């Protein structure tokens, strides 16, 4: 029974990898345009160790579905979550970002890079603020 569960999971993972590769291939062929609704989030002043979350909204203003292939941050303390489904023309999407201030102090700025089928390229997103050292 365990062997069949492992085999099923392996097949499922291969299918997900194949689906992601197909989406990436389509995305590179059919470009669209994006308009950012939110590009910078200032979380103000927080205490070291606090976690902050925000949503960066964007709109597909092109004619083709917008596919986000990857979203990555400039530091492991910042985790972006991209939408898994394509954003249709005229629709709005969200990239959720969480920031963990543990080990940070002073002004902090993190960049989120987004790889998508947009022309021009998807603009950089920024989360920033001041982290107060806990005593």
C-alpha positions in Angstrom: 0.0 0.0 0.0 2.8 2.4 0.9 4.5 1.7 -2.5 1.3 2.5 -4.4 0.9 5.8 -2.5 4.5 6.8 -3.2 4.0 5.9 -6.9 0.8 7.9 -7.1 2.5 10.9 -5.5 5.4 10.7 -7.9 3.1 10.6 -10.9 1.2 13.6 -9.5 4.4 15.6 -9.0 5.6 14.7 -12.6 2.2 15.9 -13.9 2.4 19.2 -11.9 6.0 19.7 -13.2 4.8 19.0 -16.8 1.9 21.4 -16.4 4.2 24.2 -15.1 6.5 23.7 -18.0 3.7 23.9 -20.5 2.4 27.1 -18.9 5.9 28.6 -19.0 6.3 27.7 -22.6 2.9 29.3 -23.5 3.6 32.3 -21.4 6.8 33.0 -23.3 5.0 32.9 -26.6 2.0 35.0 -25.8 3.0 38.2 -24.1 0.5 40.6 -22.4 0.8 43.9 -20.5 0.5 44.5 -16.7 -0.5 47.6 -14.8 0.4 47.7 -11.1 -2.2 48.9 -8.7 0.3 48.5 -5.7 4.0 48.5 -6.2 5.4 49.6 -2.9 4.2 48.7 0.6 5.5 50.7 3.6 4.8 48.7 6.8 5.9 51.7 8.9 7.6 50.9 12.2 7.5 47.4 13.7 9.4 45.6 16.5 12.1 43.1 15.6 10.5 39.6 15.4 7.1 40.8 14.1 5.7 39.5 10.8 4.1 41.6 8.2 1.9 40.6 5.3 0.7 42.6 2.3 -0.9 42.1 -1.1 0.4 43.6 -4.3 -2.5 44.0 -6.8 -2.0 44.2 -10.5 -4.3 44.2 -13.6 -3.8 42.4 -16.9 -4.3 45.2 -19.4 -3.2 43.2 -22.4 -5.2 40.9 -24.7 -3.7 37.5 -23.6 -3.8 35.7 -20.2 -1.1 36.8 -17.8 0.9 33.9 -16.4 3.2 34.4 -13.5 6.0 31.9 -13.8 8.0 32.8 -10.7 8.0 35.3 -7.9 11.1 35.6 -5.7 12.4 37.9 -3.0 15.8 39.5 -2.4 16.0 37.7 1.0 14.8 34.5 2.6 12.9 36.6 5.2 10.5 37.7 2.5 8.1 35.1 1.0 6.0 35.9 -2.1 3.1 33.8 -3.1 2.1 34.0 -6.8 -1.3 33.2 -8.3 -1.3 29.7 -9.7 -3.9 30.3 -12.4 -3.5 32.7 -15.4 -5.0 36.2 -14.9 -7.4 36.8 -17.8 -7.4 40.0 -19.8 -9.1 42.8 -17.8 -8.9 40.8 -14.5 -7.0 41.7 -11.4 -4.5 39.4 -9.6 -2.7 39.5 -6.3 0.8 38.6 -5.2 0.8 38.0 -1.4 4.0 38.8 0.4 5.0 38.0 4.0 8.1 39.5 5.7 9.6 38.2 8.9 11.6 40.9 10.8 13.5 38.4 13.0 17.2 39.5 13.1 16.6 42.8 11.3 17.0 46.3 12.6 16.7 49.8 11.2 15.4 50.7 7.8 14.7 47.5 5.7 13.8 47.3 2.1 13.1 44.0 0.2 12.6 43.6 -3.5 10.3 41.1 -5.1 11.0 40.0 -8.7 8.3 38.6 -10.8 8.8 36.6 -13.9 5.8 36.7 -16.2 4.7 36.8 -19.8 4.6 40.6 -19.8 6.1 43.0 -22.2 7.6 45.2 -20.9 8.8 43.1 -17.9 6.8 42.9 -14.7 8.1 45.8 -12.5 9.9 45.2 -9.2 7.7 45.2 -6.1 9.1 46.7 -2.8 8.2 46.1 0.8 9.9 48.5 3.3 9.8 50.0 6.7 11.7 50.4 10.0 12.4 47.6 12.4 13.0 48.6 16.0 15.5 46.5 17.9 13.9 44.7 20.9 15.8 44.9 24.2 
